[in-house]
Amino acid sequence: QVHLVESGGGLVQPGGSLRLSCAASGTIFTIYTMGWYRQAPGKQRELVANISRGGSINYADSVKGRFTISADDAKNTVSLQMNSLKPEDTAVYYCKARIITGDYWGQGTQVTVSS
């Protein structure tokens, strides 16, 4: 079993910042990639950013220049620093890890950007 636990969501005003963290635990051999996805009401879940074990990073165009993903391979953690937040960033954010036995998801953390 692999468990992912997210933290760091909340309510923030437009232009503000939040930092999300995700820790993976359980029977983990090697994590190939870790990443963040988000799902807004009535919309499909979408990739926000991911990072591979080798350090390759991908960002959604909508967050480039504002969000930064980082990972600690030794601790099996991934973080997402979100700056200059906009109302359209409001969503439930999910952590995902891809390991040899498949893809695993966290329970999600709510991020609300509103004045």
A tleap script that builds the chain and sets N, CA, C and O, in Angstrom:
source leaprc.protein.ff14SB
mol = sequence {
  NGLN VAL HIE LEU VAL GLU SER GLY GLY GLY
  LEU VAL GLN PRO GLY GLY SER LEU ARG LEU
  SER CYS ALA ALA SER GLY THR ILE PHE THR
  ILE TYR THR MET GLY TRP TYR ARG GLN ALA
  PRO GLY LYS GLN ARG GLU LEU VAL ALA ASN
  ILE SER ARG GLY GLY SER ILE ASN TYR ALA
  ASP SER VAL LYS GLY ARG PHE THR ILE SER
  ALA ASP ASP ALA LYS ASN THR VAL SER LEU
  GLN MET ASN SER LEU LYS PRO GLU ASP THR
  ALA VAL TYR TYR CYS LYS ALA ARG ILE ILE
  THR GLY ASP TYR TRP GLY GLN GLY THR GLN
  VAL THR VAL SER CSER
}
set mol.1.N position { 0.826 -1.190 0.000 }
set mol.1.CA position { 0.000 0.000 0.000 }
set mol.1.C position { 0.867 1.249 0.000 }
set mol.1.O position { 1.915 1.305 0.644 }
set mol.2.N position { 0.402 2.245 -0.738 }
set mol.2.CA position { 1.078 3.533 -0.786 }
set mol.2.C position { 0.064 4.604 -0.389 }
set mol.2.O position { -1.063 4.623 -0.885 }
set mol.3.N position { 0.471 5.472 0.489 }
set mol.3.CA position { -0.409 6.549 0.938 }
set mol.3.C position { 0.238 7.896 0.654 }
set mol.3.O position { 1.433 8.093 0.878 }
set mol.4.N position { -0.576 8.812 0.156 }
set mol.4.CA position { -0.127 10.178 -0.094 }
set mol.4.C position { -0.965 11.107 0.771 }
set mol.4.O position { -2.193 11.016 0.783 }
set mol.5.N position { -0.307 11.988 1.485 }
set mol.5.CA position { -1.008 12.924 2.357 }
set mol.5.C position { -0.598 14.341 1.985 }
set mol.5.O position { 0.575 14.709 2.054 }
set mol.6.N position { -1.598 15.127 1.588 }
set mol.6.CA position { -1.346 16.518 1.214 }
set mol.6.C position { -1.614 17.446 2.400 }
set mol.6.O position { -2.368 17.109 3.312 }
set mol.7.N position { -0.990 18.601 2.368 }
set mol.7.CA position { -1.249 19.636 3.359 }
set mol.7.C position { -0.945 20.996 2.744 }
set mol.7.O position { -0.240 21.099 1.740 }
set mol.8.N position { -1.488 22.034 3.363 }
set mol.8.CA position { -1.139 23.386 2.955 }
set mol.8.C position { -2.204 24.160 2.219 }
set mol.8.O position { -1.990 25.326 1.888 }
set mol.9.N position { -3.341 23.557 1.952 }
set mol.9.CA position { -4.394 24.295 1.272 }
set mol.9.C position { -5.029 25.321 2.186 }
set mol.9.O position { -4.708 25.397 3.372 }
set mol.10.N position { -5.941 26.116 1.621 }
set mol.10.CA position { -6.638 27.102 2.417 }
set mol.10.C position { -7.219 28.214 1.576 }
set mol.10.O position { -7.318 28.119 0.353 }
set mol.11.N position { -7.601 29.272 2.271 }
set mol.11.CA position { -8.183 30.449 1.632 }
set mol.11.C position { -7.135 31.544 1.558 }
set mol.11.O position { -6.457 31.824 2.546 }
set mol.12.N position { -6.997 32.161 0.400 }
set mol.12.CA position { -6.017 33.223 0.211 }
set mol.12.C position { -6.601 34.275 -0.718 }
set mol.12.O position { -7.419 33.964 -1.585 }
set mol.13.N position { -6.180 35.516 -0.534 }
set mol.13.CA position { -6.647 36.580 -1.402 }
set mol.13.C position { -5.920 36.558 -2.732 }
set mol.13.O position { -4.800 36.052 -2.810 }
set mol.14.N position { -6.526 37.094 -3.779 }
set mol.14.CA position { -5.824 37.186 -5.068 }
set mol.14.C position { -4.488 37.894 -4.904 }
set mol.14.O position { -4.378 38.902 -4.205 }
set mol.15.N position { -3.471 37.341 -5.566 }
set mol.15.CA position { -2.131 37.870 -5.446 }
set mol.15.C position { -1.324 37.247 -4.324 }
set mol.15.O position { -0.119 37.477 -4.220 }
set mol.16.N position { -1.974 36.468 -3.492 }
set mol.16.CA position { -1.302 35.847 -2.366 }
set mol.16.C position { -0.572 34.572 -2.740 }
set mol.16.O position { -0.509 34.190 -3.909 }
set mol.17.N position { -0.018 33.919 -1.718 }
set mol.17.CA position { 0.777 32.714 -1.920 }
set mol.17.C position { 0.333 31.605 -0.979 }
set mol.17.O position { -0.165 31.852 0.120 }
set mol.18.N position { 0.526 30.389 -1.438 }
set mol.18.CA position { 0.326 29.197 -0.620 }
set mol.18.C position { 1.388 28.180 -1.005 }
set mol.18.O position { 1.909 28.187 -2.121 }
set mol.19.N position { 1.693 27.313 -0.063 }
set mol.19.CA position { 2.617 26.217 -0.347 }
set mol.19.C position { 1.939 24.902 0.013 }
set mol.19.O position { 1.513 24.693 1.149 }
set mol.20.N position { 1.850 24.022 -0.979 }
set mol.20.CA position { 1.290 22.692 -0.766 }
set mol.20.C position { 2.426 21.687 -0.601 }
set mol.20.O position { 3.468 21.791 -1.248 }
set mol.21.N position { 2.202 20.720 0.272 }
set mol.21.CA position { 3.182 19.654 0.468 }
set mol.21.C position { 2.491 18.308 0.399 }
set mol.21.O position { 1.309 18.182 0.722 }
set mol.22.N position { 3.233 17.316 -0.022 }
set mol.22.CA position { 2.699 15.959 -0.138 }
set mol.22.C position { 3.788 14.977 0.275 }
set mol.22.O position { 4.927 15.060 -0.185 }
set mol.23.N position { 3.419 14.053 1.143 }
set mol.23.CA position { 4.361 13.037 1.594 }
set mol.23.C position { 3.825 11.660 1.241 }
set mol.23.O position { 2.662 11.349 1.499 }
set mol.24.N position { 4.676 10.846 0.654 }
set mol.24.CA position { 4.315 9.480 0.287 }
set mol.24.C position { 4.905 8.515 1.305 }
set mol.24.O position { 6.044 8.670 1.745 }
set mol.25.N position { 4.107 7.516 1.670 }
set mol.25.CA position { 4.589 6.511 2.611 }
set mol.25.C position { 4.033 5.159 2.213 }
set mol.25.O position { 3.091 5.066 1.427 }
set mol.26.N position { 4.632 4.103 2.772 }
set mol.26.CA position { 4.165 2.764 2.476 }
set mol.26.C position { 5.228 1.971 1.727 }
set mol.26.O position { 6.426 2.209 1.874 }
set mol.27.N position { 4.763 1.030 0.929 }
set mol.27.CA position { 5.678 0.153 0.192 }
set mol.27.C position { 6.085 0.848 -1.092 }
set mol.27.O position { 5.444 0.702 -2.132 }
set mol.28.N position { 7.148 1.595 -0.996 }
set mol.28.CA position { 7.622 2.384 -2.130 }
set mol.28.C position { 9.010 1.902 -2.497 }
set mol.28.O position { 9.912 1.889 -1.659 }
set mol.29.N position { 9.181 1.512 -3.730 }
set mol.29.CA position { 10.503 1.105 -4.186 }
set mol.29.C position { 11.197 2.284 -4.848 }
set mol.29.O position { 12.248 2.735 -4.393 }
set mol.30.N position { 10.621 2.763 -5.889 }
set mol.30.CA position { 11.150 3.937 -6.576 }
set mol.30.C position { 9.984 4.769 -7.095 }
set mol.30.O position { 9.083 4.251 -7.755 }
set mol.31.N position { 10.011 6.048 -6.792 }
set mol.31.CA position { 9.010 6.946 -7.350 }
set mol.31.C position { 9.540 7.514 -8.654 }
set mol.31.O position { 10.600 8.139 -8.674 }
set mol.32.N position { 8.814 7.302 -9.742 }
set mol.32.CA position { 9.260 7.784 -11.041 }
set mol.32.C position { 8.936 9.261 -11.217 }
set mol.32.O position { 9.776 10.048 -11.655 }
set mol.33.N position { 7.725 9.619 -10.873 }
set mol.33.CA position { 7.318 11.027 -10.934 }
set mol.33.C position { 6.365 11.324 -9.793 }
set mol.33.O position { 5.642 10.449 -9.314 }
set mol.34.N position { 6.381 12.567 -9.373 }
set mol.34.CA position { 5.374 13.076 -8.437 }
set mol.34.C position { 4.843 14.373 -9.025 }
set mol.34.O position { 5.560 15.108 -9.704 }
set mol.35.N position { 3.597 14.632 -8.757 }
set mol.35.CA position { 3.040 15.832 -9.345 }
set mol.35.C position { 1.778 16.295 -8.655 }
set mol.35.O position { 1.271 15.667 -7.725 }
set mol.36.N position { 1.297 17.410 -9.145 }
set mol.36.CA position { 0.076 18.029 -8.629 }
set mol.36.C position { -0.927 18.199 -9.753 }
set mol.36.O position { -0.593 18.649 -10.849 }
set mol.37.N position { -2.144 17.835 -9.461 }
set mol.37.CA position { -3.266 18.028 -10.361 }
set mol.37.C position { -4.311 18.849 -9.609 }
set mol.37.O position { -4.267 18.952 -8.383 }
set mol.38.N position { -5.230 19.419 -10.338 }
set mol.38.CA position { -6.309 20.154 -9.694 }
set mol.38.C position { -7.618 19.937 -10.444 }
set mol.38.O position { -7.641 19.667 -11.645 }
set mol.39.N position { -8.698 20.067 -9.693 }
set mol.39.CA position { -10.018 19.911 -10.281 }
set mol.39.C position { -10.943 20.967 -9.706 }
set mol.39.O position { -11.226 20.990 -8.508 }
set mol.40.N position { -11.403 21.834 -10.584 }
set mol.40.CA position { -12.361 22.863 -10.200 }
set mol.40.C position { -13.777 22.329 -10.407 }
set mol.40.O position { -13.973 21.404 -11.195 }
set mol.41.N position { -14.753 22.888 -9.722 }
set mol.41.CA position { -16.136 22.409 -9.871 }
set mol.41.C position { -16.582 22.440 -11.328 }
set mol.41.O position { -16.440 23.452 -12.015 }
set mol.42.N position { -17.123 21.318 -11.784 }
set mol.42.CA position { -17.629 21.230 -13.148 }
set mol.42.C position { -16.577 21.062 -14.212 }
set mol.42.O position { -16.890 21.064 -15.403 }
set mol.43.N position { -15.325 20.915 -13.800 }
set mol.43.CA position { -14.239 20.770 -14.776 }
set mol.43.C position { -13.511 19.459 -14.568 }
set mol.43.O position { -13.616 18.824 -13.519 }
set mol.44.N position { -12.764 19.068 -15.599 }
set mol.44.CA position { -11.969 17.853 -15.495 }
set mol.44.C position { -10.694 18.108 -14.686 }
set mol.44.O position { -10.205 19.235 -14.606 }
set mol.45.N position { -10.183 17.064 -14.108 }
set mol.45.CA position { -8.916 17.160 -13.397 }
set mol.45.C position { -7.813 17.446 -14.418 }
set mol.45.O position { -7.772 16.842 -15.490 }
set mol.46.N position { -6.926 18.373 -14.069 }
set mol.46.CA position { -5.872 18.752 -14.988 }
set mol.46.C position { -4.517 18.765 -14.288 }
set mol.46.O position { -4.415 18.970 -13.078 }
set mol.47.N position { -3.488 18.541 -15.087 }
set mol.47.CA position { -2.128 18.603 -14.565 }
set mol.47.C position { -1.765 20.041 -14.245 }
set mol.47.O position { -2.016 20.952 -15.035 }
set mol.48.N position { -1.168 20.233 -13.070 }
set mol.48.CA position { -0.627 21.545 -12.710 }
set mol.48.C position { 0.883 21.539 -12.943 }
set mol.48.O position { 1.422 22.401 -13.637 }
set mol.49.N position { 1.551 20.552 -12.350 }
set mol.49.CA position { 2.996 20.424 -12.511 }
set mol.49.C position { 3.415 19.038 -12.065 }
set mol.49.O position { 2.797 18.448 -11.178 }
set mol.50.N position { 4.472 18.515 -12.684 }
set mol.50.CA position { 5.051 17.277 -12.192 }
set mol.50.C position { 6.563 17.320 -12.342 }
set mol.50.O position { 7.123 18.115 -13.098 }
set mol.51.N position { 7.203 16.424 -11.583 }
set mol.51.CA position { 8.657 16.368 -11.567 }
set mol.51.C position { 9.085 14.908 -11.534 }
set mol.51.O position { 8.560 14.110 -10.758 }
set mol.52.N position { 10.044 14.573 -12.385 }
set mol.52.CA position { 10.517 13.206 -12.449 }
set mol.52.C position { 11.682 13.008 -11.486 }
set mol.52.O position { 12.249 13.968 -10.963 }
set mol.53.N position { 12.022 11.748 -11.267 }
set mol.53.CA position { 13.138 11.445 -10.377 }
set mol.53.C position { 14.433 12.059 -10.900 }
set mol.53.O position { 15.321 12.420 -10.128 }
set mol.54.N position { 14.523 12.171 -12.218 }
set mol.54.CA position { 15.716 12.764 -12.803 }
set mol.54.C position { 15.706 14.273 -12.816 }
set mol.54.O position { 16.671 14.902 -13.250 }
set mol.55.N position { 14.605 14.866 -12.338 }
set mol.55.CA position { 14.544 16.313 -12.241 }
set mol.55.C position { 13.841 17.020 -13.377 }
set mol.55.O position { 13.787 18.250 -13.399 }
set mol.56.N position { 13.302 16.268 -14.324 }
set mol.56.CA position { 12.553 16.893 -15.411 }
set mol.56.C position { 11.229 17.417 -14.886 }
set mol.56.O position { 10.520 16.721 -14.159 }
set mol.57.N position { 10.898 18.653 -15.258 }
set mol.57.CA position { 9.710 19.325 -14.730 }
set mol.57.C position { 8.800 19.783 -15.857 }
set mol.57.O position { 9.256 20.260 -16.897 }
set mol.58.N position { 7.514 19.627 -15.628 }
set mol.58.CA position { 6.499 20.132 -16.555 }
set mol.58.C position { 5.512 20.997 -15.791 }
set mol.58.O position { 5.135 20.678 -14.663 }
set mol.59.N position { 5.098 22.085 -16.405 }
set mol.59.CA position { 4.084 22.969 -15.832 }
set mol.59.C position { 2.963 23.179 -16.839 }
set mol.59.O position { 3.188 23.203 -18.049 }
set mol.60.N position { 1.764 23.330 -16.321 }
set mol.60.CA position { 0.672 23.782 -17.169 }
set mol.60.C position { 0.955 25.222 -17.575 }
set mol.60.O position { 1.515 25.992 -16.794 }
set mol.61.N position { 0.573 25.584 -18.783 }
set mol.61.CA position { 0.830 26.944 -19.254 }
set mol.61.C position { 0.230 27.989 -18.321 }
set mol.61.O position { 0.786 29.074 -18.149 }
set mol.62.N position { -0.896 27.659 -17.728 }
set mol.62.CA position { -1.613 28.627 -16.895 }
set mol.62.C position { -0.889 28.962 -15.592 }
set mol.62.O position { -1.223 29.949 -14.937 }
set mol.63.N position { 0.099 28.152 -15.211 }
set mol.63.CA position { 0.787 28.403 -13.935 }
set mol.63.C position { 2.269 28.725 -14.115 }
set mol.63.O position { 2.957 29.032 -13.142 }
set mol.64.N position { 2.758 28.658 -15.330 }
set mol.64.CA position { 4.178 28.943 -15.573 }
set mol.64.C position { 4.529 30.345 -15.093 }
set mol.64.O position { 3.812 31.312 -15.349 }
set mol.65.N position { 5.646 30.424 -14.394 }
set mol.65.CA position { 6.087 31.706 -13.874 }
set mol.65.C position { 5.488 32.070 -12.532 }
set mol.65.O position { 5.934 33.020 -11.888 }
set mol.66.N position { 4.481 31.322 -12.103 }
set mol.66.CA position { 3.835 31.614 -10.819 }
set mol.66.C position { 4.011 30.483 -9.810 }
set mol.66.O position { 4.149 30.726 -8.611 }
set mol.67.N position { 4.005 29.251 -10.301 }
set mol.67.CA position { 4.113 28.080 -9.433 }
set mol.67.C position { 5.479 27.433 -9.602 }
set mol.67.O position { 6.063 27.460 -10.685 }
set mol.68.N position { 5.983 26.851 -8.515 }
set mol.68.CA position { 7.255 26.138 -8.562 }
set mol.68.C position { 7.103 24.805 -7.836 }
set mol.68.O position { 6.687 24.756 -6.678 }
set mol.69.N position { 7.446 23.732 -8.533 }
set mol.69.CA position { 7.390 22.408 -7.938 }
set mol.69.C position { 8.796 21.983 -7.536 }
set mol.69.O position { 9.773 22.289 -8.219 }
set mol.70.N position { 8.882 21.268 -6.410 }
set mol.70.CA position { 10.164 20.740 -5.964 }
set mol.70.C position { 9.920 19.410 -5.272 }
set mol.70.O position { 8.819 19.133 -4.796 }
set mol.71.N position { 10.959 18.596 -5.225 }
set mol.71.CA position { 10.821 17.271 -4.635 }
set mol.71.C position { 12.062 16.924 -3.819 }
set mol.71.O position { 13.166 17.395 -4.091 }
set mol.72.N position { 11.847 16.095 -2.822 }
set mol.72.CA position { 12.943 15.535 -2.031 }
set mol.72.C position { 12.846 14.026 -2.191 }
set mol.72.O position { 12.022 13.377 -1.547 }
set mol.73.N position { 13.693 13.471 -3.054 }
set mol.73.CA position { 13.607 12.043 -3.348 }
set mol.73.C position { 13.888 11.193 -2.112 }
set mol.73.O position { 13.293 10.128 -1.943 }
set mol.74.N position { 14.767 11.644 -1.270 }
set mol.74.CA position { 15.122 10.863 -0.080 }
set mol.74.C position { 13.956 10.760 0.898 }
set mol.74.O position { 13.813 9.766 1.609 }
set mol.75.N position { 13.124 11.801 0.925 }
set mol.75.CA position { 11.999 11.821 1.848 }
set mol.75.C position { 10.674 11.486 1.181 }
set mol.75.O position { 9.637 11.430 1.842 }
set mol.76.N position { 10.707 11.262 -0.134 }
set mol.76.CA position { 9.476 10.966 -0.888 }
set mol.76.C position { 8.425 12.058 -0.697 }
set mol.76.O position { 7.256 11.775 -0.433 }
set mol.77.N position { 8.853 13.285 -0.832 }
set mol.77.CA position { 7.940 14.412 -0.695 }
set mol.77.C position { 8.000 15.297 -1.944 }
set mol.77.O position { 9.003 15.337 -2.656 }
set mol.78.N position { 6.917 15.988 -2.177 }
set mol.78.CA position { 6.859 16.962 -3.255 }
set mol.78.C position { 6.105 18.177 -2.755 }
set mol.78.O position { 5.137 18.054 -2.005 }
set mol.79.N position { 6.552 19.348 -3.172 }
set mol.79.CA position { 5.915 20.588 -2.749 }
set mol.79.C position { 5.574 21.438 -3.957 }
set mol.79.O position { 6.168 21.311 -5.027 }
set mol.80.N position { 4.602 22.303 -3.751 }
set mol.80.CA position { 4.199 23.221 -4.812 }
set mol.80.C position { 4.078 24.610 -4.202 }
set mol.80.O position { 3.179 24.870 -3.403 }
set mol.81.N position { 4.978 25.488 -4.580 }
set mol.81.CA position { 4.917 26.877 -4.140 }
set mol.81.C position { 4.081 27.645 -5.146 }
set mol.81.O position { 4.405 27.692 -6.333 }
set mol.82.N position { 3.005 28.246 -4.664 }
set mol.82.CA position { 2.071 28.938 -5.546 }
set mol.82.C position { 2.070 30.421 -5.189 }
set mol.82.O position { 1.682 30.811 -4.088 }
set mol.83.N position { 2.508 31.227 -6.132 }
set mol.83.CA position { 2.553 32.674 -5.942 }
set mol.83.C position { 1.610 33.359 -6.924 }
set mol.83.O position { 1.166 32.761 -7.904 }
set mol.84.N position { 1.318 34.608 -6.645 }
set mol.84.CA position { 0.447 35.403 -7.516 }
set mol.84.C position { -0.832 34.654 -7.843 }
set mol.84.O position { -1.241 34.574 -9.001 }
set mol.85.N position { -1.446 34.120 -6.834 }
set mol.85.CA position { -2.636 33.297 -7.043 }
set mol.85.C position { -3.797 34.118 -7.588 }
set mol.85.O position { -3.974 35.290 -7.257 }
set mol.86.N position { -4.574 33.461 -8.431 }
set mol.86.CA position { -5.719 34.081 -9.092 }
set mol.86.C position { -6.994 33.324 -8.707 }
set mol.86.O position { -6.919 32.157 -8.322 }
set mol.87.N position { -8.146 33.959 -8.805 }
set mol.87.CA position { -9.396 33.251 -8.512 }
set mol.87.C position { -9.555 31.969 -9.338 }
set mol.87.O position { -10.123 30.988 -8.856 }
set mol.88.N position { -9.064 31.975 -10.558 }
set mol.88.CA position { -9.186 30.783 -11.396 }
set mol.88.C position { -8.278 29.635 -10.956 }
set mol.88.O position { -8.357 28.541 -11.516 }
set mol.89.N position { -7.429 29.863 -9.975 }
set mol.89.CA position { -6.642 28.777 -9.400 }
set mol.89.C position { -7.434 28.007 -8.340 }
set mol.89.O position { -6.964 26.989 -7.832 }
set mol.90.N position { -8.612 28.483 -8.012 }
set mol.90.CA position { -9.449 27.814 -7.025 }
set mol.90.C position { -9.813 26.411 -7.500 }
set mol.90.O position { -10.357 26.235 -8.591 }
set mol.91.N position { -9.508 25.423 -6.674 }
set mol.91.CA position { -9.756 24.025 -7.033 }
set mol.91.C position { -9.349 23.134 -5.869 }
set mol.91.O position { -8.752 23.588 -4.893 }
set mol.92.N position { -9.683 21.868 -5.994 }
set mol.92.CA position { -9.099 20.863 -5.109 }
set mol.92.C position { -7.809 20.384 -5.776 }
set mol.92.O position { -7.804 19.980 -6.939 }
set mol.93.N position { -6.735 20.438 -5.024 }
set mol.93.CA position { -5.426 20.047 -5.543 }
set mol.93.C position { -5.080 18.653 -5.032 }
set mol.93.O position { -5.183 18.361 -3.840 }
set mol.94.N position { -4.667 17.805 -5.968 }
set mol.94.CA position { -4.348 16.416 -5.658 }
set mol.94.C position { -2.885 16.124 -5.945 }
set mol.94.O position { -2.339 16.555 -6.961 }
set mol.95.N position { -2.276 15.406 -5.061 }
set mol.95.CA position { -0.926 14.917 -5.267 }
set mol.95.C position { -1.004 13.534 -5.924 }
set mol.95.O position { -1.880 12.732 -5.600 }
set mol.96.N position { -0.097 13.275 -6.829 }
set mol.96.CA position { -0.049 11.977 -7.508 }
set mol.96.C position { 1.385 11.482 -7.549 }
set mol.96.O position { 2.316 12.251 -7.785 }
set mol.97.N position { 1.547 10.196 -7.318 }
set mol.97.CA position { 2.867 9.574 -7.428 }
set mol.97.C position { 2.780 8.383 -8.360 }
set mol.97.O position { 1.860 7.571 -8.261 }
set mol.98.N position { 3.726 8.282 -9.250 }
set mol.98.CA position { 3.819 7.132 -10.137 }
set mol.98.C position { 5.006 6.291 -9.697 }
set mol.98.O position { 6.154 6.735 -9.716 }
set mol.99.N position { 4.690 5.042 -9.295 }
set mol.99.CA position { 5.745 4.125 -8.917 }
set mol.99.C position { 5.589 2.843 -9.735 }
set mol.99.O position { 4.718 2.763 -10.602 }
set mol.100.N position { 6.420 1.853 -9.465 }
set mol.100.CA position { 6.431 0.658 -10.301 }
set mol.100.C position { 5.112 -0.100 -10.268 }
set mol.100.O position { 4.770 -0.790 -11.227 }
set mol.101.N position { 4.367 0.023 -9.169 }
set mol.101.CA position { 3.107 -0.704 -9.039 }
set mol.101.C position { 1.905 0.089 -9.523 }
set mol.101.O position { 0.779 -0.406 -9.462 }
set mol.102.N position { 2.115 1.302 -10.002 }
set mol.102.CA position { 1.006 2.074 -10.537 }
set mol.102.C position { 0.977 3.509 -10.057 }
set mol.102.O position { 1.952 4.013 -9.501 }
set mol.103.N position { -0.165 4.168 -10.280 }
set mol.103.CA position { -0.359 5.559 -9.885 }
set mol.103.C position { -1.164 5.619 -8.593 }
set mol.103.O position { -2.121 4.870 -8.398 }
set mol.104.N position { -0.753 6.524 -7.723 }
set mol.104.CA position { -1.424 6.697 -6.439 }
set mol.104.C position { -1.761 8.164 -6.242 }
set mol.104.O position { -1.008 9.055 -6.636 }
set mol.105.N position { -2.933 8.395 -5.611 }
set mol.105.CA position { -3.425 9.755 -5.426 }
set mol.105.C position { -3.645 10.060 -3.952 }
set mol.105.O position { -3.975 9.180 -3.157 }
set mol.106.N position { -3.457 11.312 -3.611 }
set mol.106.CA position { -3.829 11.782 -2.292 }
set mol.106.C position { -5.312 12.095 -2.237 }
set mol.106.O position { -6.026 11.968 -3.231 }
set mol.107.N position { -5.763 12.505 -1.065 }
set mol.107.CA position { -7.188 12.756 -0.862 }
set mol.107.C position { -7.604 14.144 -1.351 }
set mol.107.O position { -8.796 14.420 -1.487 }
set mol.108.N position { -6.652 14.999 -1.612 }
set mol.108.CA position { -6.952 16.333 -2.113 }
set mol.108.C position { -6.964 17.372 -1.013 }
set mol.108.O position { -7.287 17.081 0.138 }
set mol.109.N position { -6.604 18.593 -1.390 }
set mol.109.CA position { -6.651 19.716 -0.457 }
set mol.109.C position { -7.245 20.915 -1.192 }
set mol.109.O position { -6.875 21.207 -2.329 }
set mol.110.N position { -8.164 21.598 -0.530 }
set mol.110.CA position { -8.872 22.702 -1.164 }
set mol.110.C position { -8.027 23.965 -1.145 }
set mol.110.O position { -7.463 24.344 -0.119 }
set mol.111.N position { -7.954 24.607 -2.305 }
set mol.111.CA position { -7.336 25.925 -2.425 }
set mol.111.C position { -8.409 26.870 -2.951 }
set mol.111.O position { -8.981 26.648 -4.018 }
set mol.112.N position { -8.668 27.918 -2.192 }
set mol.112.CA position { -9.668 28.911 -2.590 }
set mol.112.C position { -9.010 30.281 -2.647 }
set mol.112.O position { -8.424 30.745 -1.669 }
set mol.113.N position { -9.114 30.918 -3.802 }
set mol.113.CA position { -8.547 32.253 -4.002 }
set mol.113.C position { -9.707 33.218 -4.167 }
set mol.113.O position { -10.410 33.207 -5.177 }
set mol.114.N position { -9.892 34.047 -3.159 }
set mol.114.CA position { -11.044 34.944 -3.164 }
set mol.114.C position { -10.785 36.121 -2.240 }
set mol.114.O position { -10.102 36.003 -1.223 }
set mol.115.N position { -11.344 37.250 -2.619 }
set mol.115.CA position { -11.255 38.435 -1.766 }
set mol.115.C position { -12.460 38.517 -0.842 }
set mol.115.O position { -12.566 39.450 -0.046 }
savepdb mol mol.pdb
quit
